[in-house]
Amino acid sequence: MKRTLQKTIFVVTVVVLLGWIVLRRPASHPPNATLSPTPDFSLTDLSTRHNFNLSDYRGKVVVLDFWATWCDPCKEEIPHFIEMQSKYAGEGLQVLGISMDDDEKPVRAFQQQFKMNYPVAIGNPQLASQYGGILGLPITFLIDRQGRISARHVGATNKAVFETEIQKLLAQPK
């Protein structure tokens, strides 16, 4: 009987602890009521060598992808972003890739190999800190037409999730 009581207490404790952990975990999709403004930045597109600001894309839905050439989950997601850029550009989508590599040479090679059809720039620690610190890759932010972060995805995310969220943001008025 004492053994059964100990097991019951142990199981209840584990369940309560797991429930607490799940409830405390940050949501990857903040509710629309708490959309936060997006920090602006200025970087250089590696393909064109022209500077761009995030604010240049106000009025568009932006996929802001922090990635690196050595990141396998990033390599899985990038073909989806290329496809979505082609598919939804006419409706107002703009994908922006921010590589967290230290050197632009491998990024340029990667960009050519994958035929990336959107601006790619090299990020820096200051930019990473503006977005809450980029401690793991990929991290992707979806930004609405008003320049507010509507979702944050940490780690590889299913293409269908991105596509659903992008379609919802594109359907919103400008």
C-alpha positions in Angstrom: 0.0 0.0 0.0 2.8 2.4 0.9 4.5 1.6 -2.5 1.3 2.3 -4.4 0.9 5.7 -2.6 4.4 6.6 -3.5 3.9 5.7 -7.2 0.7 7.7 -7.3 2.3 10.8 -5.7 5.2 10.4 -8.2 2.9 10.2 -11.2 0.8 13.1 -10.1 3.9 15.2 -9.5 5.3 14.4 -13.0 1.9 15.2 -14.7 1.7 18.5 -12.8 5.3 19.4 -13.7 4.8 18.6 -17.4 1.6 20.6 -17.5 3.3 23.6 -15.9 6.2 23.3 -18.4 3.8 23.2 -21.4 1.8 26.1 -20.1 4.9 28.2 -19.5 6.4 27.5 -22.9 6.3 30.6 -25.1 3.8 30.4 -28.0 5.2 30.5 -31.5 2.2 32.5 -32.7 1.5 35.5 -30.5 -2.2 36.4 -30.5 -3.1 39.3 -32.9 -4.0 41.4 -29.9 -0.3 41.6 -28.9 1.3 42.2 -32.3 4.6 43.9 -31.6 6.4 46.5 -33.8 9.3 45.2 -35.8 12.7 46.7 -35.2 13.9 48.4 -38.4 17.4 47.7 -39.8 19.6 48.5 -42.8 21.7 45.8 -44.5 23.3 45.2 -47.8 21.8 42.7 -50.3 24.6 40.4 -51.3 23.3 40.0 -54.9 22.7 43.6 -55.8 25.1 45.3 -53.3 22.3 47.8 -52.6 21.3 48.7 -49.0 17.8 48.0 -47.9 15.8 48.8 -44.8 13.1 46.6 -43.4 10.8 49.6 -43.4 11.2 49.7 -47.3 8.8 46.7 -47.3 6.0 48.3 -45.3 2.7 47.4 -47.0 4.0 44.0 -47.8 3.9 40.7 -45.8 7.5 39.9 -44.9 9.0 36.6 -44.1 12.2 37.5 -42.2 14.3 34.3 -42.0 17.5 34.1 -39.8 19.5 31.2 -41.1 23.1 30.0 -41.8 24.8 27.9 -44.5 25.8 25.2 -42.0 22.2 24.8 -40.6 20.5 21.6 -41.9 17.0 22.7 -40.9 17.6 26.0 -42.7 18.5 24.1 -45.8 15.2 22.3 -45.6 13.2 25.5 -45.3 14.9 27.7 -47.9 13.5 25.9 -50.9 10.0 26.5 -49.5 10.7 30.2 -49.1 12.0 30.4 -52.7 8.7 28.8 -53.8 6.6 31.1 -51.7 8.4 34.1 -52.9 7.6 33.1 -56.5 4.0 32.2 -55.8 3.0 35.1 -53.6 5.2 38.0 -54.7 2.4 39.4 -56.8 0.1 39.5 -53.8 2.6 41.4 -51.7 4.9 38.8 -50.1 8.6 39.6 -49.6 11.0 37.0 -48.2 14.2 38.4 -46.6 17.1 36.1 -45.7 19.5 37.1 -42.9 22.5 34.8 -42.8 24.2 34.6 -39.4 27.4 33.2 -41.0 30.6 35.1 -40.2 31.8 35.2 -43.8 29.8 36.2 -46.9 31.8 33.9 -49.3 29.9 30.7 -48.3 26.7 32.6 -48.2 27.1 33.8 -51.8 27.9 30.3 -52.9 24.9 28.9 -51.1 22.7 31.7 -52.6 23.8 30.8 -56.1 23.5 27.1 -55.5 19.9 27.3 -54.2 19.0 30.1 -56.7 17.5 32.2 -53.9 15.1 34.7 -55.5 14.9 37.1 -52.6 17.3 39.5 -50.8 20.0 37.9 -48.6 22.2 39.8 -46.2 24.7 39.1 -43.5 23.3 39.7 -40.0 25.2 40.8 -37.0 25.0 40.6 -33.2 23.3 44.0 -32.9 20.5 42.9 -35.3 20.1 39.5 -33.5 19.7 41.3 -30.1 17.0 43.6 -31.6 15.0 40.4 -32.3 15.4 38.9 -28.9 18.7 37.2 -29.5 19.2 34.5 -32.2 20.4 31.6 -30.2 19.4 28.8 -32.5 18.6 28.6 -36.2 16.4 28.9 -38.1 14.3 31.6 -36.6 11.6 33.1 -38.8 9.4 36.1 -38.2 6.2 36.8 -40.1 5.6 40.5 -40.3 2.2 41.9 -41.3 1.6 44.8 -43.8 1.8 47.3 -41.0 5.3 46.2 -40.0 4.3 44.2 -36.9 5.5 40.8 -35.9 2.6 38.4 -36.2 4.4 35.1 -35.6 7.8 33.8 -34.6 9.0 30.3 -35.5 12.0 28.7 -33.8 13.4 25.7 -35.5 12.3 24.0 -38.7 8.6 24.7 -39.4 6.3 22.8 -41.7 5.8 24.6 -45.1 2.0 24.3 -44.7 2.1 26.3 -41.4 4.0 29.1 -43.1 1.7 29.0 -46.2 -1.4 29.2 -44.0 -0.1 32.1 -42.0 1.1 34.0 -45.1 -2.2 33.6 -46.8 -4.0 35.0 -43.8 -1.7 38.0 -43.7 -2.0 38.6 -47.4 -5.8 38.6 -47.1 -5.7 41.4 -44.6 -6.2 44.9 -46.0 -3.2 47.1 -46.7 
